[in-house]
Amino acid sequence: MDDEQLNGLTFDQYGLIPAIIQDAETADVLTLAYMDKESLNKTLETGETWFYSRKRQELWHKGETSGNRQLVKSIRYDCDADSLLVAIEPLGPACHTGERSCFYNTLQESATPAQIGLSELASLIKNRRNEAIEGSYTSYLFEEGIDKILKKIGEESSEVIIGAKNSSHDEMTWEIADLAYHTLVLMELMGVSVSNIKQELAKRHSIKEKSANE
């Protein structure tokens, strides 16, 4: 964000602009805070989030005392240029209560099943590896080791092929979900993260775009 873009932002009558803080990996919304021009400039300069406290009427550096700093990955602004979306890598909980996100209270929720992203599922798998739970299938896979996990991936790959040959949408959905889950288990065992895969795909896309433009 250059000086021209910064001057083009719309701050309210108190000189503030709302900043939505989002986990760059999972896209989860972590908190809503406010920035003035000084805290925004400090955020741009340091690569970590700085905010303006409306209660204390002073600047504050997220994580300065708690250690729960936020490393900035990108800053975007909306179509009216009056709010910011800050994608970060959290180095701890965003909420002062210790919760990962400030939005942990529910006012209303539909009856449809909650969606879970690959990064969230990978995090759950990691927890099952670090803290084995009796009766957990994921913990069982880690106990059995790589041969068992590879065997399951082979089985699920075959099931995906069968589902495709059967032209069954429901069967394909089920089997691909199984394959994705077991692949994430293998990734955790081998130290490969979802972020690693995203970076590799982005690199390949960048190379293809460069080749197309040459």
Steps between C-alpha positions, in 0.01 A plus 500: 500500500672822383450859624239572233294198605536593867374852434212352305367312803196637681551547873203587723448825691738374770772421247447124525436218255375151598741214435373143470778263603492167318712187525686483167512119515143411599318824400339505848408845628695553822409847620383848407717792604560860396796677344586863454755618243788468748418142605441403137837644403665309786326183381636557149850580627538215751299223333307448824160630604469831684164644604346803664320436828179702516476428872854601597536745211847382411685276256563139592709228347320165495698248703740751654426370851332163430734384225198423279631704208345505154721487191339687212469314170280744309283808548200566278228761509137480392320664207419813704854516639360534853602166652806275493545125473831398656614142439747389766695207636401482869770419753241432767134566585347818362262549794606631842292217654735241353256395229648466152240741359304777668189365323442194716147587617203390286187710461341286229606199298324303229430131534723417204830329581789739560757510223859408573796598287806291422715712732253455786485125441879486485512679836261246654710215360813657648331519841404131482862413425637711785231401749377149424139433597374150570254393232615767254550361149757769425702415810477133399648575156798677654551210740503254208746710303579578140427155351142508627449857382640423153279191478193714573601757239535223244156365590334840487665584166350183355159591643520843331570329166206262551271791589603682183436191288158470660429867415367543853523856636423394858745211490770722356442767765523244780810327366688821415431624854646173634805534276552864602480409869751214476731717288496766772591232755798401283597865457504549878714189542747620234508864613327641192252781572201630306695823468785309332256366240347843440844652451598230252178547301546879503857457375383276216225747408752785499733306271216421257387864493856614436540250215170607345608865500840436345 
